[in-house]
Amino acid sequence: MMICLLQILIPFFVSFSANVTSQDSNSVKVFTYNVGKGLDDGVIDLLSEVDADIVALQEAYRMFYQGSEVNISQLASLLSYEYFVSLEEYNQITYGLTILSKYEIINSTFTKLPDAKNSLPRGFITAQIKINITVITVITTHLSWPAFYFNRIKQANQIINAVNFSVPTIVLGDFNTPNSIFDLTYWRLFTTFHDAWISSGKPPFAGKTWHVSFPILRVDYIFVNDYCTVVKGSAELYKNEQSSDHKGFMVKLQFVY
C-alpha cells in the first residue's frame, strides 16, 4: 500500500517533459520487454504484433529458463533484426540483455555495473544504431532489486556518466524502480532524461508493468534525452501472461537531425 501511495507523488514538472509532436511520420517504434520466462512462442508472437524498429530485452538468455524454445540469433533471424548480446565473462549474470534493431548496429559494448554484497552482478549494453544519416545511442539494463537500494543508485549514476548527451540517446529496460520521488534512482533518471511514458501524455500514475496479472508498479521505462522527440499518445503496453511476469512498453520517437 505504501509503495502505491508513493507512486502518486511522482513529479509533475512540465519542464522535465521531452519534445513532443503530434506527427507520426518518420517515427521509430521503440520497445522494452523483460521476457521473464525465456524466449517462447508467446514472446515471438508479441514481438511480431508490436513490430518495433528497436527492441530491448531483459532475461532473454536460454540459460535462465529451460523452457526457452529459441535463442537470440534464431529470434533475430525469424523477425529480421540485427542484434547484440554481451559475450563478455558476465554474460550469464547480466540477465539476458539484448538489443534488436531493424537498422544497422554499427558499434556495441558491454559495461559491468557495481554490485553490492549478496547481490547479483549487473551490467548494461550500449549500441550505436544508424537510422538514415543519424546515429543514435541505445542503452539497456536491468538494475538491482529494491533490496539493494543504494547500490541501484550507483548503477544509475554510472549509466548516466557513460552517456554522450550531444547525440540522440535512449536508455531503457527493467530498472526495478517505482516512479516515486522517494526513490532516488527514479528521481536521478527522471531529472537527467525524459520519461517517455509521461512525455507522451499518459497519466503518470498509470503504465504499471509489473506484475502482469495484477499490475501494481511501473518498473520498466524508456528514458530519452533532448535530441529525441516523443510522439504524443504513442505509449502503449503489451502483455502475454503465459510468457512473462512483465508487460512490454512501446513508444514512438523521432530524432533531431
BELQUIFEN-V536811 format. One record per pair of residues at least 12 apart in sequence whose ideal C-beta (glycine too) atoms are under 6 Angstrom apart, sorted by the first residue. I is the first residue (numbers start at 1). J is the second residue. If there is no record, write none. Layout:
i:I j:J
i:I j:J
This chain:
i:3 j:178
i:6 j:180
i:6 j:182
i:7 j:178
i:7 j:179
i:7 j:180
i:7 j:205
i:8 j:205
i:9 j:181
i:10 j:179
i:10 j:180
i:10 j:181
i:10 j:204
i:11 j:181
i:17 j:199
i:18 j:194
i:18 j:199
i:18 j:224
i:18 j:230
i:19 j:229
i:20 j:199
i:20 j:230
i:20 j:232
i:21 j:229
i:21 j:231
i:22 j:232
i:24 j:231
i:27 j:231
i:27 j:252
i:27 j:254
i:28 j:53
i:28 j:253
i:29 j:52
i:29 j:53
i:29 j:252
i:30 j:54
i:30 j:251
i:30 j:253
i:31 j:50
i:31 j:52
i:31 j:55
i:31 j:248
i:31 j:250
i:32 j:56
i:32 j:172
i:32 j:173
i:32 j:220
i:32 j:222
i:32 j:249
i:33 j:57
i:33 j:248
i:34 j:58
i:34 j:59
i:34 j:174
i:34 j:246
i:35 j:57
i:35 j:59
i:35 j:60
i:35 j:244
i:36 j:59
i:36 j:244
i:36 j:245
i:36 j:246
i:37 j:65
i:37 j:243
i:37 j:244
i:38 j:65
i:38 j:67
i:38 j:68
i:39 j:68
i:39 j:70
i:39 j:75
i:40 j:69
i:40 j:243
i:42 j:240
i:42 j:242
i:42 j:243
i:43 j:243
i:46 j:238
i:46 j:240
i:47 j:79
i:50 j:238
i:50 j:250
i:52 j:250
i:53 j:102
i:54 j:101
i:55 j:100
i:56 j:99
i:56 j:140
i:56 j:172
i:56 j:173
i:57 j:98
i:58 j:95
i:58 j:142
i:58 j:173
i:58 j:174
i:59 j:95
i:59 j:96
i:60 j:96
i:60 j:98
i:61 j:96
i:64 j:96
i:72 j:85
i:72 j:98
i:76 j:100
i:81 j:100
i:82 j:101
i:82 j:105
i:83 j:100
i:84 j:99
i:84 j:105
i:84 j:108
i:84 j:127
i:85 j:98
i:86 j:110
i:86 j:125
i:88 j:110
i:90 j:112
i:90 j:121
i:90 j:123
i:93 j:120
i:93 j:121
i:94 j:123
i:95 j:142
i:97 j:125
i:97 j:140
i:99 j:127
i:99 j:138
i:99 j:140
i:101 j:129
i:103 j:129
i:103 j:130
i:103 j:131
i:104 j:130
i:105 j:127
i:105 j:129
i:106 j:128
i:106 j:130
i:107 j:128
i:108 j:127
i:109 j:126
i:110 j:123
i:110 j:125
i:111 j:123
i:111 j:124
i:113 j:155
i:113 j:158
i:114 j:154
i:116 j:148
i:116 j:151
i:119 j:144
i:119 j:148
i:122 j:144
i:124 j:139
i:124 j:141
i:124 j:159
i:125 j:140
i:126 j:139
i:134 j:255
i:134 j:257
i:136 j:168
i:136 j:255
i:137 j:167
i:137 j:169
i:138 j:170
i:139 j:171
i:140 j:172
i:140 j:173
i:141 j:173
i:142 j:173
i:142 j:174
i:143 j:155
i:143 j:175
i:143 j:176
i:145 j:176
i:146 j:176
i:152 j:185
i:153 j:184
i:153 j:185
i:156 j:185
i:156 j:188
i:156 j:189
i:160 j:192
i:165 j:225
i:168 j:227
i:168 j:228
i:168 j:255
i:169 j:225
i:170 j:224
i:171 j:223
i:172 j:222
i:174 j:220
i:175 j:221
i:176 j:219
i:177 j:219
i:178 j:217
i:179 j:218
i:189 j:223
i:193 j:223
i:193 j:225
i:194 j:224
i:196 j:222
i:196 j:224
i:196 j:230
i:196 j:251
i:197 j:235
i:199 j:230
i:200 j:230
i:200 j:234
i:200 j:235
i:200 j:251
i:201 j:232
i:201 j:233
i:202 j:235
i:209 j:246
i:209 j:247
i:210 j:246
i:211 j:245
i:212 j:239
i:212 j:241
i:212 j:245
i:212 j:246
i:212 j:247
i:213 j:241
i:220 j:246
i:220 j:249
i:222 j:251
i:227 j:256
i:228 j:253
i:228 j:255
i:229 j:254
i:231 j:252
i:234 j:251
i:234 j:252
i:235 j:251
i:236 j:250
i:237 j:249
